[in-house]
Amino acid sequence: MPDDEDESLVDDNPIEDRPGAILIADDPTGETAVRFVWVADLSHAEYARFSTALDALADIRGGNMFSYLRHAGMAMMREVGEAYKAAYENRISHVQTDDIEEWCARLRTAILGLCSSIHHHQEQSYIEVRRRFPASEDEEVSPEHLAMIEAFASLYDNCFGYRFLYKLRNAMVHYSMFAAGVGAESHRHEEQNIRWFELTLNRSILLEQRSFLNATLRRELEELPEDPDIVVMMKDAFEGLIRTNRRIVEILHPNIGGICTTVVEFDNLFGDQDGVRAISRKRSRELLRPFKFAYHPVAGQVILNARRYVTASQVRET
């Protein structure tokens, strides 16, 4: 070192290319907001394998249209909850119709959002499978595209809620928003105020337009004892959609099983410790203060999704 170099500028603990796994957790001492724990050293091969799987699953999760559909369902239920809250706080006039008309419009808009997301989920899934797996010159559609069609056809045929929420979207977009019925009631019973909202599929609207339904679906609606409840239909639809979405992900990402297994292997490095998992490429040479490192935190849902997939796969195999 030259004599005139300032020794204070020399880094006694420089950052080096040394991969590892880091836990970000609450500091029990309260001295800092969080504490960083170096959990394990990783080889460069392990870092590349874990990092690739974590990024891939994050991209799959972020681009999966089911995430948007799920949020549309939650948004509808939040709007229903707000309607109930307004009713019980006496913010809906029993005399002036402006209030209830506003809530009917808000609730129908939320229903349309849910139904449109159901339609969008299917359309975007078809677009994505065609993009990833284009048909060859000697076939109309690729095997992956055909598998996607079969997955949605099975969902449509076997799930009443999905089938008619899909049809409800068509009726609301192309005919009348009143295809979604909104009812409200308020009365007093045994010294208590009883108030509720009812969201239903208005069968009469769908049955008015013969082009909306084939003979089988028309008969199915006509034979119902009453207009079906949209919230119940949504619950039924999501039970089927969760299973179908798994199949969609498997079609679009044939290596999803290996990706999830690798992510679970990474998570196992942390044992049962609470905190945010992170992967690091570089850190200080020594685990001494001041300790420096570059890290990439992993979203908790990425870990949870990987574990759910692996667990479900193990159940299916037994």
N, C-alpha and C positions, 0 to 999 in steps of 0.2 A: 504494500500500500504506500503510495507517495506520501512524503512527510507533510505536504501541505493539504492533504485531504481531511475534511472535518470528520472525526470519528463518530460524531452524533448522527451522521447521515447513514452510517452503516447499519443495515438490517441484520440483527443477530439471529432472527428467526424468520427467514424469508419464506414466501409461499412457494410450494413445489407441486408438481403434478402427482398428487397422491390421493386417489379416489377413496371415498368412504360413505358410510351411512350415518346420518345425523338425526337426533331426536330434538325437536323444539318443544319444550314443556314449560309450564308455569314454574317460577322460581319460588320454592317453599320458604326461602328466607325473606322474600319481599324486597330484597335489595335491587333487583332488576325486574322488568316486566316479564321476561322469559329467560330461560337458560338453554344453552346449546350443549348437547351431550354427544360426543363422538362415540357412536355405538360400535362400529366395526370398520376395519380396513377392507377395501375391495381391490381385487386385481383389476388391471385395465380391461381384461376380457369380461369380468363380472360387471364392471361399471357399464361397459357397452351393452351387455345383454339386459341388465336391469333398466338402464336409461331408455333403451329402444322400446322395451315393453311398456314402461310407464308412459312414455310419450304417445305410443300407439293407442293405448287404452284411453288416455285423456282425449285424443283426437276422435276416437270412436264415440265416446260418451258425449263430447261437445257437438258432434255432427249428427247424432242420432235424433231423428225427428220426433221420436217418442217423448223426448225431454220437453219439447214445445207443446205436445199434446197433453202431457201430464200437467203442465203449468196452466193450460187453458181450462182443464177441469178444476184445478184448485182456484183459478180466478172466478169461475162461475160460482163455486161454493162460497167464496168470500163475498160475492155480491149477494147471494142468498142470505148469508149471515148479516150483512149490513142492512138488508131489507127487514129482517126480523128485529134487529136492534132499533131501527127507526120506528117500527111499529110499537115496540114495548116502551120506547121513550116518548110515545105520543107525538111523533114528528110527522105522522101521516094523518091528514085531516079526514074526519068522517063526513064532512060537509062539502068542502072544496075538492073538486076532482083533480086539480093539477098535481097534487102530491102522488096519488096512486097511479096516475097516467105516467108520471116520470119514472116511477119504480117499475111499471110494466115494461117501459121502453128499455130501462137499464137491464132488467132481467132477460128480456128477449135478445138484447145485444150480447149478453154473456152466453146465452144458449147458442146463438149463431157462432160465436167464437169457438165454443167447444165442437160443434158439428163441423165447422169449417176446418178445424185442426185435424179432425178424424179424416176428412177428405184429403187434406194436405199431406198428412202422414203417408197415406197410400200413394198419392201421386209422386211425392218426392222419393219414396222408396223405389218406385218403378224407374224414375229418372236416374237414380243412382246406380241401380243394377245394370241398366243399359249402358251407362257411362263406364262402369268397371268391367262389364262382361258383354261387349258388343257381339251381336250375332255374326256368324261366319257367312260366307257367300252361299253356302248350301243349306242354311237353316233360317227359318223365319225369326225365331228368338233363340237366345242362348239357353243352355240347360239351367243356368242360374236364374235367368229371367222367368223361365217356366216354373221353377221352384217357388219363386216369389209370387207368381200368379196363383199357384196352388195354395200357398200359405194364406193369402188374403181371401181366396174363395172359401177355404175351410172355415175361416173366422166368420165370414159373412153368412155362410149356411148354418153354422152351429151356435150363433150368438144373436139372440133377439135384440138386445140393446144396441150392439154395433150395427146390425142390419138397418134398424129403423132410425137411429140417429144419423146414419149416412143418408137415408132417404129424407129425413127431416131437413137436412142441410139443403138438398135440392129444392124442396118445397119452399123454404124460406128465401132462398136466393132467386128462384125463377117464378115464384107465384105470390106468396104472401108471408110476411113475418108473423101473421096470426096463426100459422101452422103450429107455432109454439104457444100453447095456452098458458095464461098466467091468471091464477085465481087467488083471492085473499079473503080472509074472514077474521072478524074480531067480535067477541062477545064475552059476557061475564058468566062464570059458572062456579057456584059454591064459593062466592066471595073472591074469586080469582079472575084476572083478565086472561082470556085465552085468545091468542092471535096466531095465525099461520098463513104461509104462502104455499100455493100448490102450482107446480110446473108440470104441464102435461103435453103430450103429443096430441094435437087436435086432429083426430081421425077424419072428421068431416072435411077438412081442408085437403088432406091427401087424397081422400076418396073422390073429391070433386073432379080432380084432373086424372083422367084415365091413363094418360101417358106416364104418370109417376110410378105406377105399380103394375106388375104383371098379375095374372089371375090368382096365382098362389099367394102373393103378398097381400093382395086385396082381400082375399078370403080370410087370411090370418088376422088382419085388422078388424074385419067385420065381426069375427067370432069372439073378439075380446069382450068381456063384460063391461068395461069402461075404458076411457082414454088412459093409456099407460103413463106412469109417473116418470118424468125425465131423469130425476136424481137416481131412481132405482135402475133405469136403463143405463145410465152412465156407469154405475157400479158394475153392472153385468158386462158392459162393454170393456171396462178396464181389466176385468178378470181375464177375458179372452185376449185382450191386447198385450198384456204382459207376457203371456205364453207365445203369442205370435211375434212379438218384437224380438224375443230371444232367437226365434227361427230366422228372422230378417237379418239380425246381426251375424248369425252363423253363415248365411248365404253371402252377404257382402264381405265378410271377413273370415274366410275358412280357417285361418290360423288363430281364431279368438281363444280357443282352448289353451293353446300353448302360451299365448300372451297373458291370460289370467293366471295360469299356473306360475309363471315367472314373477308376476306382481305379488302373488301370495308368498312366494319364496323370499322376495325382498322384504315383505312385511314381517315374515317370521324372524328376521334378524333382530327385530325390536322386542320380541317376546310379547308380554302383556302390558308393556309400559304405555301409559297415557301420553299423548302429545302428537304433534305433527311430524310425519315422516318426511325426510328430505334426503336427497342424494347429492353428493359433493364430488367435484372433480379435482379441486385443488385445496390445499391447506398448508398451514405453517409447518415447517420441518419438525418442530418439537411441540408437544402439547403443553406449552407454557404460555403465560400471559406476556405480552399481548398476543392472543391466538387469533389468527385470521384465516378465513376460508371463503370459498365461493360455493353457494348451495342452491338447489332448486327444490322448493317444497312440493309435496305431492298432495293433491286434493283428497280429502277424506273419502269422498264418494267414489273415487277411482279404486281405492283399497276395498271399500265395501262392495262395489260391483264385482270386483275380481273374486272376492271370497264367496259372494252369493252364486256366481256362475260355477265356481269350482265345486261348491257344496251341492248345488242342484245337479251337476254332472255326476257326482258320486252317488246321489240318490237314484238317478236314472239307471246307473250301471248295476245297482244291487237288486 
